[in-house]
Amino acid sequence: MRHLLRMASYSSRTNMHARNLAIVWAPNLLRSKDIEATGFNGTAAFMEVRVQSIVVEFILTHVEQLFGDAPLRGTEGGDVGTAQ
């Protein structure tokens, strides 16, 4: 999570802020056996991935509170959780 937070700190250059990173990484970080087992498709799969991305975005915007407050090195500064 700290690595993804660091990546989000470069969002001014990459446009990969916390929300975009969450959308991309959520299906891998919070893999759903329900989707795999039942073969969800369409709306059900979209809703499951949406919930996953919301959870990952929350974690990314609260890394310090959840995992400790040691400062991150190599960040550009600014709010890494801000959607553009």
Contacts in CASP RR format, 6 or more apart in sequence:
PFRMAT RR
TARGET T0000
AUTHOR 0000-0000-0000
METHOD contacts of the structure
MODEL  1
MRHLLRMASYSSRTNMHARNLAIVWAPNLLRSKDIEATGFNGTAAFMEVR
VQSIVVEFILTHVEQLFGDAPLRGTEGGDVGTAQ
1 59 0 8 1.000
1 60 0 8 1.000
1 63 0 8 1.000
1 66 0 8 1.000
1 67 0 8 1.000
2 63 0 8 1.000
2 67 0 8 1.000
2 72 0 8 1.000
4 18 0 8 1.000
4 21 0 8 1.000
4 25 0 8 1.000
4 60 0 8 1.000
5 18 0 8 1.000
5 60 0 8 1.000
5 63 0 8 1.000
5 72 0 8 1.000
5 80 0 8 1.000
6 72 0 8 1.000
6 74 0 8 1.000
6 75 0 8 1.000
7 14 0 8 1.000
7 16 0 8 1.000
7 21 0 8 1.000
8 16 0 8 1.000
8 17 0 8 1.000
8 18 0 8 1.000
8 21 0 8 1.000
8 60 0 8 1.000
8 80 0 8 1.000
8 81 0 8 1.000
9 72 0 8 1.000
9 74 0 8 1.000
9 75 0 8 1.000
9 76 0 8 1.000
9 77 0 8 1.000
9 78 0 8 1.000
9 80 0 8 1.000
10 16 0 8 1.000
10 76 0 8 1.000
11 17 0 8 1.000
11 18 0 8 1.000
11 20 0 8 1.000
11 80 0 8 1.000
11 84 0 8 1.000
12 76 0 8 1.000
15 84 0 8 1.000
16 24 0 8 1.000
17 80 0 8 1.000
17 81 0 8 1.000
17 82 0 8 1.000
17 83 0 8 1.000
17 84 0 8 1.000
18 57 0 8 1.000
18 60 0 8 1.000
18 61 0 8 1.000
18 80 0 8 1.000
18 81 0 8 1.000
18 82 0 8 1.000
18 83 0 8 1.000
19 53 0 8 1.000
19 57 0 8 1.000
19 81 0 8 1.000
19 83 0 8 1.000
21 56 0 8 1.000
21 57 0 8 1.000
21 60 0 8 1.000
22 53 0 8 1.000
22 54 0 8 1.000
22 56 0 8 1.000
22 57 0 8 1.000
22 60 0 8 1.000
23 53 0 8 1.000
25 56 0 8 1.000
26 49 0 8 1.000
26 52 0 8 1.000
26 53 0 8 1.000
26 55 0 8 1.000
26 56 0 8 1.000
27 49 0 8 1.000
27 52 0 8 1.000
29 52 0 8 1.000
29 56 0 8 1.000
30 52 0 8 1.000
30 55 0 8 1.000
30 56 0 8 1.000
32 48 0 8 1.000
32 52 0 8 1.000
34 40 0 8 1.000
34 48 0 8 1.000
35 45 0 8 1.000
35 48 0 8 1.000
35 49 0 8 1.000
39 45 0 8 1.000
40 48 0 8 1.000
57 81 0 8 1.000
59 66 0 8 1.000
60 80 0 8 1.000
60 81 0 8 1.000
61 80 0 8 1.000
61 81 0 8 1.000
END
